[in-house]
């Protein structure tokens, strides 16, 4: 499985993106046309958020680039019409095509 390091997640390019944040959390974003999902894997149990380790539908990938906080608009996780997930600074992003 060949992964390529990238500096930014481009929502127009389908694939699997894995990124790590400054706190050590791991995220996987899958972009496949209209099917866009996020899975978060916390580094420690103390850092758990709702629906960790489960795919969550992405409504809009606002920003995800190395050196900045990722901002991802998700389907509602509570009573609001959406949830904004803001991470600590992204330290690395790996990309691979969906075909791999």
Buried (B, 14 or more C-beta within 10 A) or exposed (E): EEEEEBEBBBBEEBBBBBBBBEEEBEBBBBBEEEEBBBBBEBEEEEEEEEBBEEBBEBBEBBBBBBEEBBBBEBBEEEEEEEBEBEBEEBEEBBBBEEEE
